[in-house]
Amino acid sequence: MMVSMTWTMLALVVLMSAAMLAGQSPDEHVTRAKAAAGNDYQNLFNFLCTVPTPRGGGAREGGPRAGGPPPGLPDKSTWYAEPAKVFDNLYFVGQTEYSAWAVITSQGIILIDTLFDYSVEEEVAGGLKKLGLDPATIRYAVVTHPHPDHHGGAKFLQDRYKTRIVMSAADWDVIDRLSGAKPRRDMVATDGQMLTLGDTTITLYITPGHTPGTLSVVIPVRENNARHVAALWGGTGLNPDRESLEKYIQSAQRFDQIAQKAGADIILSNHTDWDGSKVNLPRVATRGPGAPNPYIVGTPAVRRYLEVARECATARLLRLN
C-alpha cells in the first residue's frame, strides 16, 4: 500500500493551513468537530474537545505517568472484560477501558497493543485460550505507543512466548527512558511498513503527536465471504504544547487520506470509549445470523472520526495563541 501523501507535501499543506487559521476562533473548530461526531463519536468529542486534562495517555514523554492504573494492583472486577470474536480474523482481548486486538493469520497471531503488566496474562493469554486460540502463537505485538496501558504487557509476551515487539524508533527511545515493566528493544517499525504473517499483511504508519512515534495501523479483516479494512488510530489524547498539537493535526490529516485510499470502513481505537467498543462488543456477542456487524461503519464515518480528532486538536492549538 502506497502512502497517499508524503510528509513534505503534507508539511506544506499544514503551513498553508496555519496561515488560514489566523483570525479563526477555537469555537469554530469545536463546532465542526461536534458536527463530525454526530451521534456516533460523542465520547471522542467530549474527551478531546471539552475535557481539559486528557485521560488514558495524554501526558507528554517525560511528564506524568500516562495511562497508569490506580496506586497498587487494581481489583480485577474494575478492569476485566470477556474476550470476543469481532470478525473472522479479528478478536478483542482487552479490558473494560483499554483495547488489545488479535489479528489471526494462517501462521499465527499479530497483536495490536499489550495492555498493562498486571492484566496481560489474564486478558490476552487467558482471553485467547477462552476463544480457542493459542497465545504461544503470538508472533508479533505491535505497540502503538509507549504508555503502560499499551506497552506494559509487552515484556510478559516477550519473555513467555518470545513474541517480537514492534515499535517506532522514536517510541523505542522513550521506552529506554522509562521505568517499570518494559520490553527489550526489538523490531523498529518504519513508516508505511507492511508486516506480513502467513496470509495477512497489516500496514504500519508513524503518526506522531500523541507520542513522538505513535503507530497507526491499517488491517484487512474478513467476515464470511466479505472483506473489509479497519483503520486503527494509534494515539488519541492531546498534549498541551504547540509542537505536539501541530504534529497531531498533520498526522490526523495524513491518516485520513491513507484510510480513504485504503477504503477503510471500520475505525478502531485502543480505548473502548472512543470507537464505540463498549456498545459494539455486546452487540456483536448477541447479534443473530445475518445481522449487520456494528463495527462496519463505512469510509465516510471513518473519516468523520479522524475529523473530530483533527478539529479538536486545532481548537486546542488555537487556544494557545
N, C-alpha and C positions, 0 to 999 in steps of 0.2 A: 504494500500500500504506500503510495507516494504522499509525502507531506504536501498539503494543498496550498500552503503559503509559507514562504521562507521567513526566518526570523528577521532578515534585513528588510524585506518588503513590509513585514508587519510593524517593524520599528518605525518605518516612515509613516505608516498609517496612524500609529499611536501619536507620533509627533504632530501630525496634521489634526488629529482628534483633540490633542491638548490645546492647540490654538483655538479650535472650535468651542472648547469648554469655557473659554474666557467669557465671563458675564453670565454664565448659566448658574442656576441655584441647585443645591443638593436636592431640594424638594422635587424638581423636575424629574430627576433620575429615580427618586423613590417612587414617584407616580408611575413611571414607565415600568419599574420593577414589579409594582403591585399589579399592573395590568397584565404583565407577562406571567405572573404567578397564577392568576385566576383562582380557581378553587383547588387546583392540583398541587401547588407548591407554596401554600401559605406558611407552612413551618419553615421552609427555607427562607422565604421573605421575612418572616418575623425574626429569625435568627440573624440574618445578615443586615437587614435594613433598620430594624428597630431595637435590637439588643446591643447596648453599648460595649459590653465586655464579652467577647466570644467564649463559648464553651466548647470543650472537646477538641482542643488543639489549636487555639487561636494565638498563643504566645509565640513570640519570635525565638529563634535559636538563641541560646544564652540567657533567655528570660526565664520566667517561672516555669515549672514543670508542667508541660502542656498535656491535656488529656488524661491526667492522672486520676487514679481511684481515690476514695477517701482514705485517711490515715489508717494503717492496719489492713488486714485482709478483709475485704467486704464479704458479707454473708451471701452465700450462693443464691438465696431467694431474691436478692436485689439485682442480680445480673444474668441468671441462667435463662437461656431460650432454647427451645427444641429446634433441632436441625430440620431442614425442609428441602425437598426437591422443587426447584422453581422452573427449570427447563430440563430437557432430556440430558443435557450435558452441563448443567449449572445448578449448584446446590448452595444453600445458605447454611453456614456453620458458625454463625456469630452469636453475640449476646443481645440483650434487650436493647441496648443503645448503640452498640458497635458491631459492624458487619465484617465478616470474612466470607469470601466467595470461593468455592471449589469448582474449577473447570475440569471436567472429566474428559480424558482423551484415551485413545487406544493404547497408549503406553504409560499411563499414569495420570497424576493429578497436578495441575498448576493451581496454587493457592494465591488468592489476592488478599493480602494483609493477614496478620497473625495474632491479633488481639493482645491482651495483657499476658504477662508471665503467669499470673495466678489462674487464668481461665483457659489457656490454650489447650491443655491436656483434656479438660472436661468437654469444652465446646468443639474444638477442631478434631482432635483424635477420637474422642468419645462420640462426637456427632457423626463423623464419617462411619464409624463402626455401626451405629444405630441405623444408618442408611444402607448398610450392607457393603460399604466400601472400606478399603484398607489404607489407613493413614501412612503405612510404610511405603506406599507408592506415591507420596507427595514428592515429586522430583524437583519442583521449583516453588519457591514462595516469593512473590513479588511484593515488596513493602512499598506502599505508596509514599510514605514519608516518615521521618524519624521522631514520632511521638509514641509514648509507651502503649497507648491504646491500639497501635498498629504494628509496632516493631517488637513489643515486649515478649511475644511468644516465639520469636524467630530463633532464639538460642536453643530453646527446647527442641524445636523441629530439626535444627542443625545437628544437635548432639544425639537425639534419639533416632532420627531417620536418615541422617546425612542429606537432608534437603538442601539444595542450593539456594542461597538467599540472594535476591536480585534487588538492587537499589541504584539510584543515580550516584555519580561521583560526588556531587555537591552534598548529597544527603549522607553518603558514607562518611564524609568529613565531619558532619555534625555528629553522627553516631560515635565517632572516635573520641569526641569531647564529652560524651555523656557518661554518667554513672548508672548503676543499676543493671538489670538484665539486658544484654545486648548481644547480637551475633558477632562472630568474627567476620572481618571484611572478606567478601566473596565476589560475586559477579557484579560488574559495573554495567548498568543499563545505558544505552545511548539513545539519542532522540530518533524516533522512527524505527527502532529496533523491532524486528519480527522474531518472536520467541516461539519456536515450534517444538511440540512434543507429540509424537505419533501423528494422528490425523488432524491436529488442531494447531492453528497459528494465531497467537494474540499479538497485538502491536502496542508498543510502549512509547509514550510521548512525554518529554520533560516539560512540565508546565509550572514553572516557579511562581512564587507569590505567597502561598501558604507556608512553604518552607523553601530553601534555596534550590532544591531539585525535586520537587514533588512530581510523582509519576501519575499520569492518567492513562487509561487503558481502553483499547477497542477489542471487543471479544465477540467472536462468532458463536451463536447459540442455535440450538435446534429444538423444535417441538413437533413430534410426529414427523411428517414429511416436509414441514416448513422450516425455512432458515431465516434467522433474524440476526441483528447486530446490536450489541449492547455497548454503550459508551459509559465508562466509569470515570467520573470527575474525582481526581485523587486527593484534593485538599480544599476544604470548604471555608474554614474560618478566615476572617480578615485580620490583618495585623495593623497596628496604629501608625506605621511610618510610611512616608511617601514612596520610597523605593519599592517596598513590598507591594503596596497597592498598585503602583504602575505596572509592575511585573504581573500581578494577578489579573489586571484588566487585559493586558496583552495576551496572557495565556488563555483566558476565557474566550477572547475573540478568536484566537487561533484554533482552539479545540472545537469551537462551534463550527468552524469551516471544515475541520477534519471529520467531525461527526456527520455533518451534512453530506460530504463527499462519500463517506463510508455507507450512507444510507441507514445510520443508526436509528432504530425505532424503539429502543429501550434505554432508559437512563438509570444508572446505578450509582450508589454512594457507599462510603464506608461507615456511614452513620444511618441508623434506621429511621430517624426522623425525616431526613431530607428527601429521600427518594420514595417516600410513602411505604417503606417496608413494614412498618408497624401495622398498617392497614392491609397491605397486599399479601403478606405472608399468611395470615389466617384465611384470606380469600382463596389463595392458591390451594391451601390444605383442604378446603371444603367445597371447592367448585366441582360441579358434576361433569360427566363426559360431554365433550363438545363445547363447554362453556369457555368464553374467552379468557386468556391469561391477562390479569390486570397489569402486569409489567410491560406489556406491549402497548405503548402509548403513541407511537408514530413519530416520524422525524420532526414535524413542527413542534411537538411537545418537548422533545429532547432539546431543541434549540431554545425554547422558552425557558427551560431550566437554566441553561447557560446564560441566557439574557438576564435572568434575575440576579445571578451571581455577578455578572459584569456591571449591571446598572447599580446595584447596591455598593459595589466596590467604588464605582465612580462617584456616588454620593458621598461615601466616606472620604475619598480623596479631596473632593471639593470643600469639605468641612475643614480640611487642614489649611486652606488658603486664607 
